[in-house]
Amino acid sequence: MPAFPSDVPFAPAIVADRDIALSYAVDSSFRPPVPADFTVVRARDEADVAAVLQEAQAHGIPVVPQGARTSLTGASCAVEGGIVLNVEHLQGIDIDPVEGHAWVGPGVVTAELKAAAAEAGLFYPPDPASADTSTIGGNVATNAGGLCCVKYGVTADYVKALEVVLPGGARMRTGKRTAKGVAGYDLTGLFVGSEGTLGVVTRARLALLPAPEPALTALATFPSLEAAVGAILALRADPHRPCLLEFLERASIAAIQAIGDYGFPRDCDAALLVQSDRPGHAAEDVQRYAVMLTAAGASEVAVADTRSEGELLMQGRRMLNYALERKGNRLAEDACVPIARLADFVHAGQDISARTGIEITLSGHGGDGNLHPSLFFDDEPGSWQRAEAALDQVLQAALDLGGTITGEHGVGTQKRRHLVWELGAAEIARQRAVKAVFDPAGIMNPGKVY
């Protein structure tokens, strides 16, 4: 491990036990490599963060900011000779119900913020699938989305201001404390989604909304992908857009049904789960959605009259990740395409699967065109490499359809070589130049994104 003088202010926060340190070396990406030489610092407060970044800048030591390690891209994995700066202990939720915002520490778990907002009669909408474990700092770092983006948007839509520590230990604030403000560049937007490559967020001011009604659900199955996408487009055009609009294709439905009967007919090509949480009108909305789903060509439509019935309809979707994990090793990815091209993207994935022999499922957030391809492989020699090659084709298909290589997971190490496909060399150079303004020595999360 890098040696630090015993009098550095953050010395008590250094993890001395090697086995404990190893648990901080990796995130949730597939079998990331573990470096031989790294140090873990579990920051106790902002002062520790500043001291670490001052020491790191002075000696050219790489720093990997880290929260709950739920990243699927390798973005929060340790690097050789570096410091893993974990900020899970930077807690605190300070809700201002008058202004409708909360100051939140980066170590706060997303579900804890949602619960605290609910107690105040308010609502924090971003809802990543990892909400029970992921932290606000990680959500900000990746601009996390989730199941409710179709109505409520992503993390960036709720981040109004940030407190950040830069390399060298300098502190800065971005954004506004008022409802409006356009003074200066939008540096808040620059930090959201930056994956720890610019600085360390130590507090975020997040917008909160009035609490909605408990959501009600409709489930529809379709004989074709095209019919399902037609239904998605119709629902998005409704004056009262659903708060959730999830998409499952045939391979994902088969994986779910393999572990239990969740009400999906085995011969359907696609299924949609739709919810409304509009105060006073949720039941009315889901009934209207049912009519629209039928008109779009649904074979079957089931509508929940109560929240508990809605939960039963949602069970299949909630079991998807478990069902896919049971199938074995996989690359769990994400890509986003224009919504009208969703069927084309799924067909492209099916064609790639047939050509390569790599099993691929494509399901996800149909309401905003963000699907999560899973590419399966075994432990046989060359299997993982074939899955990686198939992933290249899936991401290229997304780009060819006018999409992006990542909708909400970020780039990390998994897709850094694909970034130039989307942005081009000139744009990569401009982004590197922007990074250099904040991180001239290049110590922040090196090897990630770029």
N, C-alpha and C positions, 0 to 999 in steps of 0.2 A: 504494500500500500504506500502511496505517497507519504513522505514524512512531513509532519507539521511541527513547528515549535510548540512546546508544552504551554506557552503563554498565549496562544491564539485564543480570542474570545469564545470561539465555538468549540474548543477542545472537549468540554463535557458532552457535546452533542454528537461526537464521533462514535460510531459503532465499532467497538473493539472486537466483539465476538465474530469470528470469520463465518460461522454457520448462519448467524443472523444476517450478516452483511450479504451473504450469497442470496438470501431471499429477496433482497432489494436490487439484485443485479439484472433481473429480467422482468419483462412485462407479460402480457397475455398473448403475444405473437407466438407463432409455431417454432418451438425449439430454438430460441435465439442463442447465439454463442455467449459464453460467460468469459469476460476478460480475466487474466491472471492477477492484474494489479489495479485496484481501485479502492476508493474510500467512500464510505457512506456517512453522510451527516444528516441527522434528523433535526432539522431546524426547530428551535423552541419558539422563536419569534422573528420579527422582521430584522432585528439587530443581528441575529445569526446569519440570516440570508445576506445582509450587507457585508458582514465580515468575511464570509466565504467568498463572495464575489470580489472583494477587495484583494484577498490573498491569492485567489485564482488568477486575477488579471496581472498582479505583480509578478507571478512566477509562470505564467503561460499554461496554467493547468486547465484542462477541459472540464466543463460543468454540465451535468445532465439534470435539469429540473424534473421533479418526479412527484406524483401524487399517489393514487391507489393502484397504479400499475395495471389498469384495465385496457391499455392500448393494445390493439391487434396488429400494429404496424411496426413495432420495434422502436417507437419514438422515445420511450422512457427507459431503455436499456442502458446499462453501464458501458462506458468506453474505456479502452486500455489507458491506464495512468491517470484516470479522471476522478472527479468527485461526483457521486450521486447525491444531489441536494433534495432530500425529501421534505415536503412541506405539509404533510398530513396533520401536524400539530398546530398549524396556523388556522385556528378555528374562529368562531364568532359569527353570530347572525344578529344584526341590528336593524329591525324593521321600522320604517317610518310610514305608518298607515295614511298619513295626511298627504305626503308626496307620492306615495305608492311605489316605494323602492326599498331595497335592503342592501346594507353594506355587509359583505360576506367574505369570510376568510377562504383561501384556496383549498384548505383541507376539509371543508364542510362537504359531507356526502350529499349528492343531489336530492335524494329522497328526504333527507333531514330538512333541507331548505323548503321543499314542497310541503312538508308537514307543518313547519313553523309558519309558513305563509297561510296555510289553511286555518290554523288556530287563530290567526288575525283576520279571518274572513277574506283572505286574498289568495292569489293563485300564481305560482311560478310555472309557466307552460312547458319549457323544454323538457322532454321526457325520453332520454336515451334508454335503450334496452338495459343498460348497465346502471340505471338510476339508483339502485339499492347499494351499489358499491363504488361507482365512479364519483370523483370529487369535482367541485366547481372549478378548481384550477385546471384540471384536465379537460373539462368541458370547454372552458375558455380557450385553452391551448389548441384544441382541435375544431372549434366551432361546432360542437356536437349538435346533432339533430334529434331524431327519434320518431316515435309513432304519430305524434300530433302535429308534425310540421305542415301538413296540408292546410290547416287553419291558422296555426299560431307561429309558424316560422321556426328559426333555429336560434341557437344561443346568442349569436351576434345581434339579433333583433332586441335583446333584453339587456345587453351590456352597455351601460351609459357612461361609465367612468371606471378607471383602473388606477390602482397604486402599484408601481412597478419598481423593482430594484434592478439597476443596469450593471453590466460588467464594470468592475472597479468600485462598486458599492454605492454609486450615486442613486438617489431616489428621485422618481418623477411621478407626476400625476397626469393622466390623460382624461379627456372628456369633460362633461359639465355636471354641475350639481343642480341645475335648473331643468325644467321641462323642455326648453329649447335652447339653442346656442350654436352659432356657426363661426366662432372666432378661431382661426387657425386651421391647420390640417387635421384630418380625422385620424389621430394616432391611436385612438382606441380601436378603430377598425383594423389598423395595421397589426396590433398585437393579438387580436382575436384570430385564432387559426394559425399562429406563427410557430406552434409546436416547440416552444422553449428555445427558439433560435435567436431571440432578441434580448430577453431579460426574464426576470422571475416575477410573476404577478403575486402580490402579497395581500391585496384586497380588491374586491370588485363591487361596483354599485350596479345592482340588477333591478330592472323594472318588474313590478308586480301588477297583476290585473285583478279586477273583481272576480270572486270565485264563481265558476260556472255551475250548472246543475249537474248532478251525477249522470254520466253518459248512459244512453241506451244504444242498443246494437242491432244491426241487421246483417245477416249472412246470406250471400248469393253465390251460386255455382253456375258455371257457364260451359257451353259445349265448344267454345273456341276462344283463343286469346284475343282475337279482334273484337268479339262481342264484349269481353271484359274491359278492354281498353275504351271501347265506345261508352260503356257505363261510367268509367272513371271520368272521361271528358264531360259527360252530361252532369255528373255530380259536382264536379269542380265549377261548372257554370251556374249552379243553383245559387240564388241570392243568399241562402243560408248554408254555406259550405259545411260539409262534415268536419268534425274535429279529428277524425281518424279514418283512413282509407287504405287498408292493407291489402296486399296482393299476394296470392299463392298460385304457382303454376303446378302442373301435373306431377313433376318429380318431387316437389316439396310436399304436396298432399299425400303422395304415396309414402314418404318417409314418416309423416305424422300418423297415418293410418296403420303403419307397421307396428306402432307401439300401443295402439288402442283405437277404438271407434269414436271419433270426434265429430261424426255427422257428415263427413265429406264423401259423396259418391265416388267410387274408384274410377268411373269413366268420364269424369269432368276434366276439361283442359285447364280451368282456372277457377279461383274462388276469390271473392272480395268480402272483406269485413268492413262495415261502415258504422260510424257512431255520430251521434249528435249530443252536445251538452248545452244547447241553447236554453237559457233560463226560461222556464214556463212553456217551452215549445219542443222539448226533446222527443216526446212521444209523437207529436204531430210530424216532426221532421223525419223520423225513421219510417213512419208510414208512407210519407211522400217519397223517400228514397226507395222504398220497396217497389212502388209503382214505376219509378224511373229504371230500376234494375230490371224489372220484368219487361219494360218496353225496349230495353237495350238488348234483350235476348237471353236473360237468365233462365236456366232450366228449373231451378228451385230457389225460393226466397223464404227465409225464416226471419221473423221479427220478434224481438224481445219486448214484452210488456213491462217487465220490471228489471231493476239493475241486476238481481241475482240471475235472471234468465239471460241477460246480456253477458254475464261472466261465463255462463255455460257455453254460449256461442263463441266467446273469445278463447276458450280453453285450448282449442286446436292451435291457434296462432301462438299462444304462450308456450306450447310444447315444442314449437318448431326447432329452437336452438338445441334442446335436449335430443330431439329426434335426429338431428343432423350429426350431433356429437357421437351418438351411438353407432353411426355408420362407419366411424373410423377417422383416420388422419384426414385433415382437410385444410385448405387455404380458405379462410373466411374473409371475403373481400367486400368491397362496395364500389359501385359506379353509378353514375346518374345520367339519364338521357332525357331529351324532351319527352314530355308525357305522351304525346301522340305517337312516339316511336317505340313505346314499351313492347308491343307485340313483336316488332322487328328485332329488338334486342334479345328477347327470349328465343325467337326463332334462330338468331345468329348463335346464341349459346348452345342450343340444341344441335345445330349443324357442327359446331366446333367439337362438341362431345362425341358425335358420331364419327367424325374424322380422326380424332385423337385417341378415342377409347377411354378418355377421362370422364368419369361421371360428374355432371355439373347440375346443380340446382340454382334457380334464379327466382327469388322471392324477395319481398320487402315492402317499402313504402310507396305503393303504387300511386298515391295521390300526388306525390312530387317527383315521380320518375326515378326514385333512388332504390335500386335493387341491390341485394347482397348475394352475389354469386358465391357458391361454395364449390370448390374443386377437390375431389376426393382422390386419395392415393394410398398405397400400402407401403410396407417396409422392403419391398423387393428393390434391388438395384435399379436405378434409373426412374423409378416411379415418381418420386418427388420432382425430378427435373422435367418429366413429361407434363406434370401438373403446372409447373412454372411456365413452360412453353405454351400450354393451353391458356393460362392466365394472360399471357402477352396477347393472344388472339382475342380474348374476351375484351380486354381494355382497348385494343385497337378498334374492335367493333363498336364500342361505346363512343369513341372519338369520331369514327366514320359517320355515326348517326347524329353528330352534333353535340355529344355529351362530354362528360369529364371522367377522369380516372378515379376520382374519389369524391363522394358526396358528403361524407361526414366522419369517416375514420381518420382522415389525414394521410400524409405521405410516409413519414417515418423513414425507415430503411427499406421497407418492403417494396415501395413504389418510387423510390428516388430516381431510378434509372428510366422510369416512364415519364417523369415530369417534363423532360424536354420534348417528348412527343406532343404534349398538349400545349406547352408554352412557347417552345422554340428557343434557340440559343440566345437570341438577342434579349428576349424577355428574362431568361434566366440570369443573364449578365446584369440587367437592370435591378433584379431582385437581390442579387448578391451585393450590388453597390448600396442598396438601401440597408441591408443587414450590416454592412461595414460601418455605417453611420452610428449604429447602436453598439456594435460588437467589433471594434476595429481589430482586435487581436484574434478574433475567430474562436473564442473559447466556449461559446454557448451552443451546447448540444451538437458538436461537430459530427459530421457524417450523417446527420439526419436531414431529410428533405432534399438537400442539394448534394 
